[in-house]
């Protein structure tokens, strides 16, 4: 009788242990997935802001070049 209860207790303990481990791994997996997604979003936002600032500076440079060319053209004519 004692052996049977020990086996039952062991199997219950093992089941609970594996369930806890599985839950822990699932939580860890989702947590790491969320962190990876957040990092990707941050990288995308940074790259978009960098490209926007580059395009803005490019537009400003183009405007400056156009103004200089127009002013020079008007001066020489």
N, CA, C and O atoms as a Maestro MAE file, in Angstrom:
{
 s_m_m2io_version
 :::
 2.0.0
}

f_m_ct {
 s_m_title
 :::
 protein
 m_atom[308] {
  # First column is atom index #
  i_m_mmod_type
  r_m_x_coord
  r_m_y_coord
  r_m_z_coord
  i_m_residue_number
  s_m_chain_name
  s_m_pdb_residue_name
  s_m_pdb_atom_name
  i_m_atomic_number
  :::
  1 25 0.840 -1.203 0.000 1 A "UNK " " N  " 7
  2 3 0.000 0.000 0.000 1 A "UNK " " CA " 6
  3 2 0.875 1.253 0.000 1 A "UNK " " C  " 6
  4 15 0.608 2.213 -0.724 1 A "UNK " " O  " 8
  5 25 1.922 1.228 0.824 2 A "UNK " " N  " 7
  6 3 2.810 2.382 0.928 2 A "UNK " " CA " 6
  7 2 3.522 2.642 -0.394 2 A "UNK " " C  " 6
  8 15 3.692 3.792 -0.798 2 A "UNK " " O  " 8
  9 25 3.941 1.557 -1.074 3 A "UNK " " N  " 7
  10 3 4.643 1.693 -2.355 3 A "UNK " " CA " 6
  11 2 3.728 2.321 -3.401 3 A "UNK " " C  " 6
  12 15 4.151 3.187 -4.167 3 A "UNK " " O  " 8
  13 25 2.473 1.879 -3.427 4 A "UNK " " N  " 7
  14 3 1.520 2.403 -4.408 4 A "UNK " " CA " 6
  15 2 1.320 3.905 -4.194 4 A "UNK " " C  " 6
  16 15 1.343 4.675 -5.154 4 A "UNK " " O  " 8
  17 25 1.122 4.325 -2.938 5 A "UNK " " N  " 7
  18 3 0.930 5.757 -2.650 5 A "UNK " " CA " 6
  19 2 2.171 6.551 -3.028 5 A "UNK " " C  " 6
  20 15 2.077 7.667 -3.537 5 A "UNK " " O  " 8
  21 25 3.359 5.949 -2.767 6 A "UNK " " N  " 7
  22 3 4.611 6.619 -3.150 6 A "UNK " " CA " 6
  23 2 4.670 6.818 -4.657 6 A "UNK " " C  " 6
  24 15 5.045 7.891 -5.132 6 A "UNK " " O  " 8
  25 25 4.293 5.769 -5.423 7 A "UNK " " N  " 7
  26 3 4.315 5.867 -6.892 7 A "UNK " " CA " 6
  27 2 3.323 6.927 -7.349 7 A "UNK " " C  " 6
  28 15 3.630 7.746 -8.215 7 A "UNK " " O  " 8
  29 25 2.124 6.906 -6.756 8 A "UNK " " N  " 7
  30 3 1.102 7.892 -7.129 8 A "UNK " " CA " 6
  31 2 1.604 9.303 -6.826 8 A "UNK " " C  " 6
  32 15 1.483 10.208 -7.651 8 A "UNK " " O  " 8
  33 25 2.174 9.477 -5.620 9 A "UNK " " N  " 7
  34 3 2.690 10.788 -5.227 9 A "UNK " " CA " 6
  35 2 3.800 11.241 -6.185 9 A "UNK " " C  " 6
  36 15 3.862 12.405 -6.582 9 A "UNK " " O  " 8
  37 25 4.681 10.282 -6.548 10 A "UNK " " N  " 7
  38 3 5.780 10.604 -7.462 10 A "UNK " " CA " 6
  39 2 5.248 11.022 -8.825 10 A "UNK " " C  " 6
  40 15 5.710 12.007 -9.402 10 A "UNK " " O  " 8
  41 25 4.260 10.261 -9.345 11 A "UNK " " N  " 7
  42 3 3.726 10.610 -10.665 11 A "UNK " " CA " 6
  43 2 3.034 11.968 -10.619 11 A "UNK " " C  " 6
  44 15 3.185 12.770 -11.540 11 A "UNK " " O  " 8
  45 25 2.265 12.238 -9.539 12 A "UNK " " N  " 7
  46 3 1.608 13.547 -9.387 12 A "UNK " " CA " 6
  47 2 2.668 14.647 -9.331 12 A "UNK " " C  " 6
  48 15 2.544 15.677 -9.994 12 A "UNK " " O  " 8
  49 25 3.711 14.414 -8.530 13 A "UNK " " N  " 7
  50 3 4.794 15.390 -8.384 13 A "UNK " " CA " 6
  51 2 5.467 15.637 -9.736 13 A "UNK " " C  " 6
  52 15 5.742 16.779 -10.104 13 A "UNK " " O  " 8
  53 25 5.730 14.540 -10.479 14 A "UNK " " N  " 7
  54 3 6.365 14.663 -11.799 14 A "UNK " " CA " 6
  55 2 5.467 15.421 -12.769 14 A "UNK " " C  " 6
  56 15 5.938 16.272 -13.523 14 A "UNK " " O  " 8
  57 25 4.149 15.106 -12.747 15 A "UNK " " N  " 7
  58 3 3.209 15.797 -13.624 15 A "UNK " " CA " 6
  59 2 3.179 17.285 -13.305 15 A "UNK " " C  " 6
  60 15 3.244 18.118 -14.210 15 A "UNK " " O  " 8
  61 25 3.080 17.626 -12.006 16 A "UNK " " N  " 7
  62 3 3.065 19.028 -11.591 16 A "UNK " " CA " 6
  63 2 4.377 19.692 -11.993 16 A "UNK " " C  " 6
  64 15 4.385 20.816 -12.493 16 A "UNK " " O  " 8
  65 25 5.491 18.985 -11.771 17 A "UNK " " N  " 7
  66 3 6.805 19.528 -12.123 17 A "UNK " " CA " 6
  67 2 6.910 19.819 -13.604 17 A "UNK " " C  " 6
  68 15 7.360 20.896 -13.997 17 A "UNK " " O  " 8
  69 25 6.491 18.848 -14.450 18 A "UNK " " N  " 7
  70 3 6.587 19.056 -15.894 18 A "UNK " " CA " 6
  71 2 5.633 20.153 -16.328 18 A "UNK " " C  " 6
  72 15 5.964 20.952 -17.204 18 A "UNK " " O  " 8
  73 25 4.430 20.202 -15.715 19 A "UNK " " N  " 7
  74 3 3.479 21.266 -16.056 19 A "UNK " " CA " 6
  75 2 4.075 22.627 -15.735 19 A "UNK " " C  " 6
  76 15 3.988 23.553 -16.542 19 A "UNK " " O  " 8
  77 25 4.685 22.751 -14.548 20 A "UNK " " N  " 7
  78 3 5.308 24.015 -14.157 20 A "UNK " " CA " 6
  79 2 6.421 24.366 -15.136 20 A "UNK " " C  " 6
  80 15 6.544 25.513 -15.565 20 A "UNK " " O  " 8
  81 25 7.239 23.356 -15.488 21 A "UNK " " N  " 7
  82 3 8.331 23.591 -16.439 21 A "UNK " " CA " 6
  83 2 7.779 24.024 -17.789 21 A "UNK " " C  " 6
  84 15 8.281 24.974 -18.390 21 A "UNK " " O  " 8
  85 25 6.743 23.331 -18.273 22 A "UNK " " N  " 7
  86 3 6.148 23.657 -19.572 22 A "UNK " " CA " 6
  87 2 5.579 25.073 -19.534 22 A "UNK " " C  " 6
  88 15 5.792 25.865 -20.452 22 A "UNK " " O  " 8
  89 25 4.846 25.383 -18.446 23 A "UNK " " N  " 7
  90 3 4.288 26.728 -18.301 23 A "UNK " " CA " 6
  91 2 5.398 27.765 -18.272 23 A "UNK " " C  " 6
  92 15 5.292 28.820 -18.897 23 A "UNK " " O  " 8
  93 25 6.464 27.459 -17.542 24 A "UNK " " N  " 7
  94 3 7.593 28.382 -17.459 24 A "UNK " " CA " 6
  95 2 8.194 28.613 -18.839 24 A "UNK " " C  " 6
  96 15 8.505 29.745 -19.211 24 A "UNK " " O  " 8
  97 25 8.356 27.510 -19.606 25 A "UNK " " N  " 7
  98 3 8.938 27.649 -20.942 25 A "UNK " " CA " 6
  99 2 8.010 28.425 -21.865 25 A "UNK " " C  " 6
  100 15 8.465 29.232 -22.676 25 A "UNK " " O  " 8
  101 25 6.684 28.175 -21.740 26 A "UNK " " N  " 7
  102 3 5.725 28.905 -22.566 26 A "UNK " " CA " 6
  103 2 5.788 30.396 -22.237 26 A "UNK " " C  " 6
  104 15 5.839 31.236 -23.135 26 A "UNK " " O  " 8
  105 25 5.785 30.717 -20.938 27 A "UNK " " N  " 7
  106 3 5.861 32.118 -20.504 27 A "UNK " " CA " 6
  107 2 7.162 32.747 -20.981 27 A "UNK " " C  " 6
  108 15 7.174 33.867 -21.492 27 A "UNK " " O  " 8
  109 25 8.268 32.003 -20.807 28 A "UNK " " N  " 7
  110 3 9.575 32.497 -21.235 28 A "UNK " " CA " 6
  111 2 9.585 32.732 -22.736 28 A "UNK " " C  " 6
  112 15 10.108 33.742 -23.208 28 A "UNK " " O  " 8
  113 25 8.995 31.784 -23.502 29 A "UNK " " N  " 7
  114 3 8.956 31.886 -24.959 29 A "UNK " " CA " 6
  115 2 8.166 33.121 -25.384 29 A "UNK " " C  " 6
  116 15 8.616 33.900 -26.224 29 A "UNK " " O  " 8
  117 25 6.961 33.292 -24.781 30 A "UNK " " N  " 7
  118 3 6.139 34.451 -25.131 30 A "UNK " " CA " 6
  119 2 6.836 35.744 -24.727 30 A "UNK " " C  " 6
  120 15 6.807 36.731 -25.462 30 A "UNK " " O  " 8
  121 25 7.465 35.729 -23.546 31 A "UNK " " N  " 7
  122 3 8.174 36.918 -23.066 31 A "UNK " " CA " 6
  123 2 9.292 37.305 -24.032 31 A "UNK " " C  " 6
  124 15 9.439 38.473 -24.392 31 A "UNK " " O  " 8
  125 25 10.079 36.305 -24.448 32 A "UNK " " N  " 7
  126 3 11.170 36.572 -25.384 32 A "UNK " " CA " 6
  127 2 10.619 37.015 -26.734 32 A "UNK " " C  " 6
  128 15 11.204 37.873 -27.395 32 A "UNK " " O  " 8
  129 25 9.477 36.423 -27.150 33 A "UNK " " N  " 7
  130 3 8.851 36.807 -28.407 33 A "UNK " " CA " 6
  131 2 8.404 38.265 -28.359 33 A "UNK " " C  " 6
  132 15 8.609 39.020 -29.310 33 A "UNK " " O  " 8
  133 25 7.785 38.656 -27.229 34 A "UNK " " N  " 7
  134 3 7.328 40.040 -27.050 34 A "UNK " " CA " 6
  135 2 8.518 40.991 -27.071 34 A "UNK " " C  " 6
  136 15 8.459 42.051 -27.694 34 A "UNK " " O  " 8
  137 25 9.615 40.607 -26.380 35 A "UNK " " N  " 7
  138 3 10.818 41.446 -26.351 35 A "UNK " " CA " 6
  139 2 11.384 41.602 -27.762 35 A "UNK " " C  " 6
  140 15 11.777 42.699 -28.156 35 A "UNK " " O  " 8
  141 25 11.425 40.493 -28.529 36 A "UNK " " N  " 7
  142 3 11.946 40.539 -29.903 36 A "UNK " " CA " 6
  143 2 11.074 41.455 -30.755 36 A "UNK " " C  " 6
  144 15 11.591 42.253 -31.535 36 A "UNK " " O  " 8
  145 25 9.731 41.343 -30.607 37 A "UNK " " N  " 7
  146 3 8.820 42.182 -31.383 37 A "UNK " " CA " 6
  147 2 9.030 43.651 -31.034 37 A "UNK " " C  " 6
  148 15 9.055 44.505 -31.921 37 A "UNK " " O  " 8
  149 25 9.183 43.951 -29.721 38 A "UNK " " N  " 7
  150 3 9.411 45.332 -29.286 38 A "UNK " " CA " 6
  151 2 10.710 45.867 -29.877 38 A "UNK " " C  " 6
  152 15 10.761 47.007 -30.339 38 A "UNK " " O  " 8
  153 25 11.770 45.040 -29.863 39 A "UNK " " N  " 7
  154 3 13.064 45.455 -30.420 39 A "UNK " " CA " 6
  155 2 12.923 45.740 -31.913 39 A "UNK " " C  " 6
  156 15 13.456 46.731 -32.412 39 A "UNK " " O  " 8
  157 25 12.193 44.859 -32.632 40 A "UNK " " N  " 7
  158 3 11.989 45.053 -34.074 40 A "UNK " " CA " 6
  159 2 11.231 46.351 -34.327 40 A "UNK " " C  " 6
  160 15 11.583 47.108 -35.231 40 A "UNK " " O  " 8
  161 25 10.172 46.618 -33.521 41 A "UNK " " N  " 7
  162 3 9.386 47.844 -33.679 41 A "UNK " " CA " 6
  163 2 10.268 49.071 -33.440 41 A "UNK " " C  " 6
  164 15 10.196 50.051 -34.180 41 A "UNK " " O  " 8
  165 25 11.114 49.003 -32.382 42 A "UNK " " N  " 7
  166 3 12.010 50.122 -32.072 42 A "UNK " " CA " 6
  167 2 12.977 50.355 -33.232 42 A "UNK " " C  " 6
  168 15 13.221 51.497 -33.620 42 A "UNK " " O  " 8
  169 25 13.535 49.253 -33.793 43 A "UNK " " N  " 7
  170 3 14.466 49.374 -34.923 43 A "UNK " " CA " 6
  171 2 13.754 50.004 -36.112 43 A "UNK " " C  " 6
  172 15 14.310 50.874 -36.784 43 A "UNK " " O  " 8
  173 25 12.506 49.560 -36.377 44 A "UNK " " N  " 7
  174 3 11.744 50.110 -37.504 44 A "UNK " " CA " 6
  175 2 11.500 51.603 -37.291 44 A "UNK " " C  " 6
  176 15 11.668 52.400 -38.213 44 A "UNK " " O  " 8
  177 25 11.102 51.979 -36.070 45 A "UNK " " N  " 7
  178 3 10.833 53.394 -35.766 45 A "UNK " " CA " 6
  179 2 12.102 54.217 -35.952 45 A "UNK " " C  " 6
  180 15 12.067 55.296 -36.542 45 A "UNK " " O  " 8
  181 25 13.235 53.699 -35.440 46 A "UNK " " N  " 7
  182 3 14.512 54.417 -35.567 46 A "UNK " " CA " 6
  183 2 14.880 54.572 -37.038 46 A "UNK " " C  " 6
  184 15 15.289 55.651 -37.467 46 A "UNK " " O  " 8
  185 25 14.737 53.492 -37.814 47 A "UNK " " N  " 7
  186 3 15.113 53.561 -39.232 47 A "UNK " " CA " 6
  187 2 14.191 54.522 -39.977 47 A "UNK " " C  " 6
  188 15 14.643 55.270 -40.844 47 A "UNK " " O  " 8
  189 25 12.876 54.502 -39.637 48 A "UNK " " N  " 7
  190 3 11.947 55.421 -40.295 48 A "UNK " " CA " 6
  191 2 12.313 56.869 -39.955 48 A "UNK " " C  " 6
  192 15 12.324 57.731 -40.833 48 A "UNK " " O  " 8
  193 25 12.616 57.134 -38.670 49 A "UNK " " N  " 7
  194 3 12.956 58.501 -38.281 49 A "UNK " " CA " 6
  195 2 14.261 58.936 -38.941 49 A "UNK " " C  " 6
  196 15 14.400 60.091 -39.344 49 A "UNK " " O  " 8
  197 25 15.220 58.011 -39.050 50 A "UNK " " N  " 7
  198 3 16.487 58.343 -39.715 50 A "UNK " " CA " 6
  199 2 16.223 58.663 -41.184 50 A "UNK " " C  " 6
  200 15 16.748 59.644 -41.710 50 A "UNK " " O  " 8
  201 25 15.404 57.833 -41.852 51 A "UNK " " N  " 7
  202 3 15.130 58.070 -43.277 51 A "UNK " " CA " 6
  203 2 14.357 59.373 -43.451 51 A "UNK " " C  " 6
  204 15 14.590 60.101 -44.416 51 A "UNK " " O  " 8
  205 25 13.432 59.680 -42.523 52 A "UNK " " N  " 7
  206 3 12.687 60.939 -42.606 52 A "UNK " " CA " 6
  207 2 13.642 62.125 -42.444 52 A "UNK " " C  " 6
  208 15 13.558 63.098 -43.193 52 A "UNK " " O  " 8
  209 25 14.551 62.040 -41.462 53 A "UNK " " N  " 7
  210 3 15.497 63.144 -41.255 53 A "UNK " " CA " 6
  211 2 16.426 63.277 -42.461 53 A "UNK " " C  " 6
  212 15 16.771 64.389 -42.860 53 A "UNK " " O  " 8
  213 25 16.833 62.138 -43.045 54 A "UNK " " N  " 7
  214 3 17.686 62.191 -44.237 54 A "UNK " " CA " 6
  215 2 16.925 62.842 -45.389 54 A "UNK " " C  " 6
  216 15 17.470 63.679 -46.108 54 A "UNK " " O  " 8
  217 25 15.646 62.447 -45.559 55 A "UNK " " N  " 7
  218 3 14.875 63.015 -46.668 55 A "UNK " " CA " 6
  219 2 14.636 64.505 -46.436 55 A "UNK " " C  " 6
  220 15 14.678 65.294 -47.380 55 A "UNK " " O  " 8
  221 25 14.385 64.897 -45.175 56 A "UNK " " N  " 7
  222 3 14.187 66.323 -44.867 56 A "UNK " " CA " 6
  223 2 15.473 67.101 -45.169 56 A "UNK " " C  " 6
  224 15 15.427 68.165 -45.787 56 A "UNK " " O  " 8
  225 25 16.616 66.569 -44.731 57 A "UNK " " N  " 7
  226 3 17.881 67.255 -45.002 57 A "UNK " " CA " 6
  227 2 18.160 67.277 -46.505 57 A "UNK " " C  " 6
  228 15 18.703 68.251 -47.028 57 A "UNK " " O  " 8
  229 25 17.785 66.194 -47.198 58 A "UNK " " N  " 7
  230 3 17.940 66.158 -48.652 58 A "UNK " " CA " 6
  231 2 17.090 67.212 -49.326 58 A "UNK " " C  " 6
  232 15 17.544 67.886 -50.250 58 A "UNK " " O  " 8
  233 25 15.837 67.360 -48.861 59 A "UNK " " N  " 7
  234 3 14.935 68.378 -49.412 59 A "UNK " " CA " 6
  235 2 15.506 69.773 -49.159 59 A "UNK " " C  " 6
  236 15 15.478 70.630 -50.042 59 A "UNK " " O  " 8
  237 25 16.028 69.997 -47.935 60 A "UNK " " N  " 7
  238 3 16.612 71.301 -47.597 60 A "UNK " " CA " 6
  239 2 17.813 71.588 -48.496 60 A "UNK " " C  " 6
  240 15 17.975 72.702 -48.994 60 A "UNK " " O  " 8
  241 25 18.662 70.561 -48.700 61 A "UNK " " N  " 7
  242 3 19.837 70.735 -49.576 61 A "UNK " " CA " 6
  243 2 19.385 71.073 -50.990 61 A "UNK " " C  " 6
  244 15 19.943 71.966 -51.629 61 A "UNK " " O  " 8
  245 25 18.353 70.345 -51.487 62 A "UNK " " N  " 7
  246 3 17.839 70.610 -52.843 62 A "UNK " " CA " 6
  247 2 17.307 72.040 -52.933 62 A "UNK " " C  " 6
  248 15 17.566 72.736 -53.915 62 A "UNK " " O  " 8
  249 25 16.560 72.487 -51.908 63 A "UNK " " N  " 7
  250 3 16.014 73.858 -51.896 63 A "UNK " " CA " 6
  251 2 17.152 74.873 -51.925 63 A "UNK " " C  " 6
  252 15 17.108 75.846 -52.678 63 A "UNK " " O  " 8
  253 25 18.187 74.635 -51.086 64 A "UNK " " N  " 7
  254 3 19.337 75.550 -51.049 64 A "UNK " " CA " 6
  255 2 20.004 75.607 -52.417 64 A "UNK " " C  " 6
  256 15 20.325 76.690 -52.907 64 A "UNK " " O  " 8
  257 25 20.215 74.441 -53.041 65 A "UNK " " N  " 7
  258 3 20.856 74.391 -54.364 65 A "UNK " " CA " 6
  259 2 20.018 75.146 -55.379 65 A "UNK " " C  " 6
  260 15 20.551 75.929 -56.165 65 A "UNK " " O  " 8
  261 25 18.684 74.917 -55.370 66 A "UNK " " N  " 7
  262 3 17.791 75.595 -56.315 66 A "UNK " " CA " 6
  263 2 17.848 77.108 -56.109 66 A "UNK " " C  " 6
  264 15 17.941 77.871 -57.070 66 A "UNK " " O  " 8
  265 25 17.790 77.537 -54.828 67 A "UNK " " N  " 7
  266 3 17.832 78.972 -54.524 67 A "UNK " " CA " 6
  267 2 19.144 79.572 -55.013 67 A "UNK " " C  " 6
  268 15 19.145 80.628 -55.646 67 A "UNK " " O  " 8
  269 25 20.271 78.903 -54.723 68 A "UNK " " N  " 7
  270 3 21.584 79.400 -55.153 68 A "UNK " " CA " 6
  271 2 21.643 79.492 -56.666 68 A "UNK " " C  " 6
  272 15 22.112 80.490 -57.213 68 A "UNK " " O  " 8
  273 25 21.164 78.444 -57.353 69 A "UNK " " N  " 7
  274 3 21.188 78.444 -58.823 69 A "UNK " " CA " 6
  275 2 20.325 79.574 -59.375 69 A "UNK " " C  " 6
  276 15 20.743 80.285 -60.290 69 A "UNK " " O  " 8
  277 25 19.109 79.745 -58.819 70 A "UNK " " N  " 7
  278 3 18.202 80.780 -59.296 70 A "UNK " " CA " 6
  279 2 18.807 82.163 -59.040 70 A "UNK " " C  " 6
  280 15 18.773 83.034 -59.910 70 A "UNK " " O  " 8
  281 25 19.366 82.360 -57.830 71 A "UNK " " N  " 7
  282 3 19.966 83.653 -57.501 71 A "UNK " " CA " 6
  283 2 21.135 83.939 -58.444 71 A "UNK " " C  " 6
  284 15 21.248 85.046 -58.972 71 A "UNK " " O  " 8
  285 25 22.003 82.951 -58.657 72 A "UNK " " N  " 7
  286 3 23.138 83.129 -59.552 72 A "UNK " " CA " 6
  287 2 22.660 83.413 -60.975 72 A "UNK " " C  " 6
  288 15 23.213 84.267 -61.667 72 A "UNK " " O  " 8
  289 25 21.614 82.677 -61.406 73 A "UNK " " N  " 7
  290 3 21.084 82.880 -62.751 73 A "UNK " " CA " 6
  291 2 20.545 84.299 -62.916 73 A "UNK " " C  " 6
  292 15 20.768 84.954 -63.935 73 A "UNK " " O  " 8
  293 25 19.816 84.766 -61.866 74 A "UNK " " N  " 7
  294 3 19.262 86.116 -61.914 74 A "UNK " " CA " 6
  295 2 20.366 87.167 -61.863 74 A "UNK " " C  " 6
  296 15 20.260 88.207 -62.513 74 A "UNK " " O  " 8
  297 25 21.429 86.905 -61.094 75 A "UNK " " N  " 7
  298 3 22.531 87.861 -60.979 75 A "UNK " " CA " 6
  299 2 23.248 88.006 -62.309 75 A "UNK " " C  " 6
  300 15 23.609 89.114 -62.706 75 A "UNK " " O  " 8
  301 25 23.455 86.896 -62.996 76 A "UNK " " N  " 7
  302 3 24.252 86.946 -64.219 76 A "UNK " " CA " 6
  303 2 23.422 87.441 -65.410 76 A "UNK " " C  " 6
  304 15 23.980 87.850 -66.428 76 A "UNK " " O  " 8
  305 25 22.069 87.402 -65.278 77 A "UNK " " N  " 7
  306 3 21.272 87.860 -66.428 77 A "UNK " " CA " 6
  307 2 20.833 89.280 -66.222 77 A "UNK " " C  " 6
  308 15 20.153 89.847 -67.077 77 A "UNK " " O  " 8
  :::
 }
 m_bond[307] {
  # First column is bond index #
  i_m_from
  i_m_to
  i_m_order
  :::
  1 1 2 1
  2 2 3 1
  3 3 4 2
  4 3 5 1
  5 5 6 1
  6 6 7 1
  7 7 8 2
  8 7 9 1
  9 9 10 1
  10 10 11 1
  11 11 12 2
  12 11 13 1
  13 13 14 1
  14 14 15 1
  15 15 16 2
  16 15 17 1
  17 17 18 1
  18 18 19 1
  19 19 20 2
  20 19 21 1
  21 21 22 1
  22 22 23 1
  23 23 24 2
  24 23 25 1
  25 25 26 1
  26 26 27 1
  27 27 28 2
  28 27 29 1
  29 29 30 1
  30 30 31 1
  31 31 32 2
  32 31 33 1
  33 33 34 1
  34 34 35 1
  35 35 36 2
  36 35 37 1
  37 37 38 1
  38 38 39 1
  39 39 40 2
  40 39 41 1
  41 41 42 1
  42 42 43 1
  43 43 44 2
  44 43 45 1
  45 45 46 1
  46 46 47 1
  47 47 48 2
  48 47 49 1
  49 49 50 1
  50 50 51 1
  51 51 52 2
  52 51 53 1
  53 53 54 1
  54 54 55 1
  55 55 56 2
  56 55 57 1
  57 57 58 1
  58 58 59 1
  59 59 60 2
  60 59 61 1
  61 61 62 1
  62 62 63 1
  63 63 64 2
  64 63 65 1
  65 65 66 1
  66 66 67 1
  67 67 68 2
  68 67 69 1
  69 69 70 1
  70 70 71 1
  71 71 72 2
  72 71 73 1
  73 73 74 1
  74 74 75 1
  75 75 76 2
  76 75 77 1
  77 77 78 1
  78 78 79 1
  79 79 80 2
  80 79 81 1
  81 81 82 1
  82 82 83 1
  83 83 84 2
  84 83 85 1
  85 85 86 1
  86 86 87 1
  87 87 88 2
  88 87 89 1
  89 89 90 1
  90 90 91 1
  91 91 92 2
  92 91 93 1
  93 93 94 1
  94 94 95 1
  95 95 96 2
  96 95 97 1
  97 97 98 1
  98 98 99 1
  99 99 100 2
  100 99 101 1
  101 101 102 1
  102 102 103 1
  103 103 104 2
  104 103 105 1
  105 105 106 1
  106 106 107 1
  107 107 108 2
  108 107 109 1
  109 109 110 1
  110 110 111 1
  111 111 112 2
  112 111 113 1
  113 113 114 1
  114 114 115 1
  115 115 116 2
  116 115 117 1
  117 117 118 1
  118 118 119 1
  119 119 120 2
  120 119 121 1
  121 121 122 1
  122 122 123 1
  123 123 124 2
  124 123 125 1
  125 125 126 1
  126 126 127 1
  127 127 128 2
  128 127 129 1
  129 129 130 1
  130 130 131 1
  131 131 132 2
  132 131 133 1
  133 133 134 1
  134 134 135 1
  135 135 136 2
  136 135 137 1
  137 137 138 1
  138 138 139 1
  139 139 140 2
  140 139 141 1
  141 141 142 1
  142 142 143 1
  143 143 144 2
  144 143 145 1
  145 145 146 1
  146 146 147 1
  147 147 148 2
  148 147 149 1
  149 149 150 1
  150 150 151 1
  151 151 152 2
  152 151 153 1
  153 153 154 1
  154 154 155 1
  155 155 156 2
  156 155 157 1
  157 157 158 1
  158 158 159 1
  159 159 160 2
  160 159 161 1
  161 161 162 1
  162 162 163 1
  163 163 164 2
  164 163 165 1
  165 165 166 1
  166 166 167 1
  167 167 168 2
  168 167 169 1
  169 169 170 1
  170 170 171 1
  171 171 172 2
  172 171 173 1
  173 173 174 1
  174 174 175 1
  175 175 176 2
  176 175 177 1
  177 177 178 1
  178 178 179 1
  179 179 180 2
  180 179 181 1
  181 181 182 1
  182 182 183 1
  183 183 184 2
  184 183 185 1
  185 185 186 1
  186 186 187 1
  187 187 188 2
  188 187 189 1
  189 189 190 1
  190 190 191 1
  191 191 192 2
  192 191 193 1
  193 193 194 1
  194 194 195 1
  195 195 196 2
  196 195 197 1
  197 197 198 1
  198 198 199 1
  199 199 200 2
  200 199 201 1
  201 201 202 1
  202 202 203 1
  203 203 204 2
  204 203 205 1
  205 205 206 1
  206 206 207 1
  207 207 208 2
  208 207 209 1
  209 209 210 1
  210 210 211 1
  211 211 212 2
  212 211 213 1
  213 213 214 1
  214 214 215 1
  215 215 216 2
  216 215 217 1
  217 217 218 1
  218 218 219 1
  219 219 220 2
  220 219 221 1
  221 221 222 1
  222 222 223 1
  223 223 224 2
  224 223 225 1
  225 225 226 1
  226 226 227 1
  227 227 228 2
  228 227 229 1
  229 229 230 1
  230 230 231 1
  231 231 232 2
  232 231 233 1
  233 233 234 1
  234 234 235 1
  235 235 236 2
  236 235 237 1
  237 237 238 1
  238 238 239 1
  239 239 240 2
  240 239 241 1
  241 241 242 1
  242 242 243 1
  243 243 244 2
  244 243 245 1
  245 245 246 1
  246 246 247 1
  247 247 248 2
  248 247 249 1
  249 249 250 1
  250 250 251 1
  251 251 252 2
  252 251 253 1
  253 253 254 1
  254 254 255 1
  255 255 256 2
  256 255 257 1
  257 257 258 1
  258 258 259 1
  259 259 260 2
  260 259 261 1
  261 261 262 1
  262 262 263 1
  263 263 264 2
  264 263 265 1
  265 265 266 1
  266 266 267 1
  267 267 268 2
  268 267 269 1
  269 269 270 1
  270 270 271 1
  271 271 272 2
  272 271 273 1
  273 273 274 1
  274 274 275 1
  275 275 276 2
  276 275 277 1
  277 277 278 1
  278 278 279 1
  279 279 280 2
  280 279 281 1
  281 281 282 1
  282 282 283 1
  283 283 284 2
  284 283 285 1
  285 285 286 1
  286 286 287 1
  287 287 288 2
  288 287 289 1
  289 289 290 1
  290 290 291 1
  291 291 292 2
  292 291 293 1
  293 293 294 1
  294 294 295 1
  295 295 296 2
  296 295 297 1
  297 297 298 1
  298 298 299 1
  299 299 300 2
  300 299 301 1
  301 301 302 1
  302 302 303 1
  303 303 304 2
  304 303 305 1
  305 305 306 1
  306 306 307 1
  307 307 308 2
  :::
 }
}
